[in-house]
Amino acid sequence: MAERQTGHIYTVSILTREIKTLLEETYPFIWISGEISNYSVPSSGHSYFTLKDKQATIQAVLFKNQKLKMRFQPEDGMMVYGLARLSIYEPRGNYQLIFEHLEPEGAGSFQIAFEQIKRKLSEKGYFDQKFKKQIPFLPSTICIITSGTGAALRDIIHISNRRFSNCRLEIIPIKVQGNGSEDEIINAIHSANERQKAEIIILSRGGGSLEDLASFNSELVATAIFHSKIPIITGIGHETDFTIADFVADLRAPTP
């Protein structure tokens, strides 16, 4: 039997803590890529998964506050890259990646989010023709939800005055992109429904990138459109632009 050494003897917790400190100081932040597997989200709201390649695996965590900043939903089999800290979960002695930022490989996060929400809402029946409300032929009042200073509003007013001069226009100006725009769109739809003055709602904005159109690809905005008692016509972006709002709306109108 080996004799007990008289030098320093570590406890498990002290050794683990020193290794943790060494790892965190050596790898404070690293960019890393791999494939997600065993993805799970317990009641805490944090995301736990394994990041792997052909030769190795590492346990990883994405805390709830970081996840809320992401547009896409991580899934098993998805190739991702991100910025992470390397640390040790002391109770188990496992080393793990703590992600501060995560992006899908290839297609951008906005495109991934678009496809995920589109698939989810399609499965829920939000795009089904049977739920589309009939558009009145000659409405007496139209509610326009759009930017108060954009070209889209001027175009709608011009066309309406030319074709339906007796139609009353009710305008609810909103932010069409950026922080707070999603809430403003939803609140405007709810407000128009509460007033019950308009026979049609037109939800519109000019063209832009997928990022610019992000609020119109929101699941919450789609839900507000779907549950509106007043028929909603969308005129969003250019003719080639399609948003989630367009798929849910009762009618998508062509835009210049």
C-alpha positions in Angstrom: 0.0 0.0 0.0 1.4 3.4 -1.0 2.3 5.7 1.8 0.4 8.9 2.3 2.4 11.9 1.0 3.1 14.7 3.4 2.7 17.4 0.7 -0.4 19.3 -0.2 -3.5 17.2 -0.5 -6.4 18.6 -2.6 -10.0 18.1 -1.8 -12.3 17.4 -4.7 -13.9 20.8 -4.5 -10.7 22.7 -4.3 -9.2 20.9 -7.2 -12.3 21.4 -9.3 -12.4 25.1 -8.4 -8.8 25.5 -9.5 -9.3 23.7 -12.8 -12.4 25.9 -13.3 -10.4 29.0 -12.7 -7.7 27.8 -15.1 -10.1 27.0 -17.9 -12.0 30.4 -17.5 -8.8 32.4 -17.5 -7.3 30.4 -20.5 -10.5 30.4 -22.6 -12.5 33.6 -21.5 -14.3 33.8 -24.8 -14.0 31.5 -27.8 -15.8 31.1 -31.2 -16.9 27.6 -31.7 -19.0 25.6 -34.2 -20.7 22.2 -34.2 -23.9 20.3 -34.4 -26.6 20.5 -31.8 -27.9 17.3 -30.2 -30.0 16.4 -27.1 -31.5 19.8 -27.1 -33.8 20.4 -24.1 -35.5 23.3 -22.2 -36.6 22.5 -18.7 -38.9 24.6 -16.6 -36.1 27.1 -15.8 -36.2 28.3 -19.4 -32.5 27.7 -19.9 -31.4 25.6 -22.9 -29.1 22.6 -22.5 -27.6 20.7 -25.3 -24.6 18.8 -26.6 -22.3 20.4 -29.2 -20.6 17.8 -31.3 -18.5 17.1 -34.4 -17.3 13.7 -35.7 -14.7 13.2 -33.0 -15.9 14.9 -29.8 -18.8 16.3 -27.8 -19.1 19.1 -25.3 -22.0 19.9 -23.0 -23.4 23.4 -23.5 -25.9 25.8 -22.0 -27.7 28.9 -23.3 -29.2 30.8 -20.4 -32.8 32.2 -20.8 -31.8 35.9 -20.9 -29.4 35.2 -23.9 -32.0 33.0 -25.6 -34.6 35.8 -25.5 -32.3 37.9 -27.8 -32.3 35.2 -30.5 -34.6 35.2 -33.5 -34.4 31.4 -34.3 -35.2 28.3 -32.2 -32.2 25.9 -31.8 -33.1 22.3 -32.9 -31.4 18.9 -32.9 -29.3 18.4 -36.0 -28.8 22.1 -36.6 -25.3 23.3 -37.4 -24.4 26.5 -35.4 -21.6 28.7 -34.4 -21.3 31.1 -31.5 -19.4 32.9 -28.8 -19.0 31.0 -25.6 -17.1 30.9 -22.3 -15.5 27.6 -21.1 -16.3 26.7 -17.6 -16.9 23.7 -15.2 -20.1 22.8 -13.6 -18.7 22.1 -10.1 -21.3 19.8 -8.7 -20.6 17.2 -11.4 -17.1 18.2 -12.4 -18.2 18.5 -16.1 -16.7 21.1 -18.3 -19.2 23.0 -20.5 -19.7 25.8 -22.9 -21.8 28.8 -21.7 -23.0 30.5 -24.9 -23.3 34.3 -25.0 -24.3 34.3 -28.7 -25.5 31.7 -31.1 -26.2 31.7 -34.8 -27.2 29.1 -37.4 -24.6 28.1 -40.0 -25.4 29.0 -43.6 -28.8 30.7 -43.6 -29.1 33.6 -41.3 -31.1 33.6 -38.1 -33.9 35.7 -39.6 -34.4 33.2 -42.4 -34.3 30.3 -40.0 -36.8 32.0 -37.7 -39.1 32.8 -40.7 -39.2 29.1 -41.8 -39.7 27.9 -38.3 -42.6 30.2 -37.6 -44.1 29.6 -41.0 -44.1 25.8 -40.4 -45.5 26.2 -36.9 -48.4 28.4 -37.9 -49.2 26.4 -41.0 -49.6 23.3 -38.8 -51.9 25.3 -36.5 -54.1 26.2 -39.6 -53.4 29.9 -39.6 -53.0 29.9 -43.3 -56.1 27.8 -44.2 -58.4 29.3 -46.7 -61.5 28.3 -44.6 -60.5 30.9 -42.0 -60.2 33.8 -44.5 -62.8 36.5 -43.9 -64.7 38.0 -46.8 -63.5 41.4 -48.0 -66.4 43.9 -48.4 -66.7 45.1 -52.0 -67.4 48.8 -51.3 -66.4 49.6 -47.7 -67.4 52.9 -46.2 -64.5 53.1 -43.7 -61.0 51.7 -44.0 -58.4 51.6 -41.2 -54.8 52.0 -42.4 -52.1 50.8 -40.1 -48.7 51.9 -41.4 -45.9 54.5 -40.8 -47.3 58.0 -40.6 -44.5 59.4 -42.8 -43.9 56.5 -45.2 -44.5 56.4 -49.0 -46.9 53.4 -48.4 -49.4 55.7 -46.7 -49.3 58.3 -49.5 -49.8 55.6 -52.1 -52.8 54.2 -50.3 -54.4 57.6 -49.8 -53.8 58.5 -53.5 -55.3 55.2 -54.8 -58.3 55.4 -52.4 -59.2 58.9 -53.3 -59.0 58.0 -57.0 -61.1 54.9 -56.8 -63.2 55.2 -53.7 -63.7 59.0 -53.1 -66.6 58.4 -50.7 -64.6 56.0 -48.5 -63.6 57.3 -45.1 -59.9 56.6 -44.1 -58.9 56.1 -40.5 -55.2 56.1 -40.0 -53.3 54.5 -37.1 -49.6 55.5 -37.4 -47.1 53.0 -36.2 -43.4 52.2 -36.2 -42.9 49.6 -38.9 -39.4 48.3 -37.8 -37.1 48.4 -34.8 -37.7 48.2 -31.1 -41.3 48.5 -30.1 -42.7 48.1 -33.7 -44.1 44.6 -33.0 -46.1 45.9 -30.0 -47.3 48.9 -32.0 -48.7 46.7 -34.8 -50.5 44.4 -32.4 -51.9 47.3 -30.4 -53.1 49.0 -33.6 -55.0 45.9 -34.7 -56.6 45.5 -31.3 -57.5 49.2 -31.3 -59.2 49.0 -34.7 -61.2 46.0 -33.5 -62.3 47.7 -30.3 -63.5 50.8 -32.2 -65.5 48.7 -34.7 -65.7 51.6 -37.1 -63.7 50.2 -40.0 -64.9 47.4 -42.3 -61.4 46.7 -43.6 -57.9 47.0 -42.1 -55.0 47.6 -44.4 -51.6 46.7 -42.8 -48.8 48.1 -44.9 -45.2 49.2 -45.2 -42.5 49.8 -47.8 -39.9 47.3 -48.9 -36.8 46.3 -46.9 -34.5 43.4 -45.9 -35.6 40.4 -44.0 -34.3 42.1 -40.9 -36.3 45.2 -41.7 -39.5 43.2 -42.1 -38.9 41.2 -38.9 -41.9 42.6 -37.0 -44.2 41.4 -39.8 -42.7 37.9 -39.4 -43.6 37.8 -35.7 -45.7 35.0 -34.3 -47.5 37.5 -32.0 -48.4 39.8 -34.9 -49.6 36.8 -36.9 -51.8 35.8 -34.0 -53.3 39.3 -33.8 -54.1 39.2 -37.5 -55.6 35.7 -37.3 -57.9 36.7 -34.4 -59.0 40.1 -35.8 -62.8 40.3 -36.4 -62.2 42.9 -39.1 -60.8 41.5 -42.4 -57.1 42.5 -42.9 -55.4 43.2 -46.2 -51.6 43.3 -46.2 -49.5 45.4 -48.6 -46.0 44.8 -47.3 -42.7 45.3 -49.0 -42.2 44.8 -52.8 -44.1 42.3 -54.9 -41.4 39.7 -54.3 -41.5 40.1 -50.5 -43.6 37.6 -48.6 -44.0 37.8 -44.8 -45.8 35.7 -42.2 -48.4 38.5 -42.0 -49.2 38.0 -45.7 -49.8 34.3 -45.2 -52.2 34.9 -42.3 -54.0 37.9 -43.7 -57.4 37.6 -45.4 -55.9 39.0 -48.6 -52.4 40.0 -49.8 -52.5 43.0 -52.1 -49.7 43.6 -54.7 -47.4 46.6 -54.0 -45.3 48.7 -56.3 
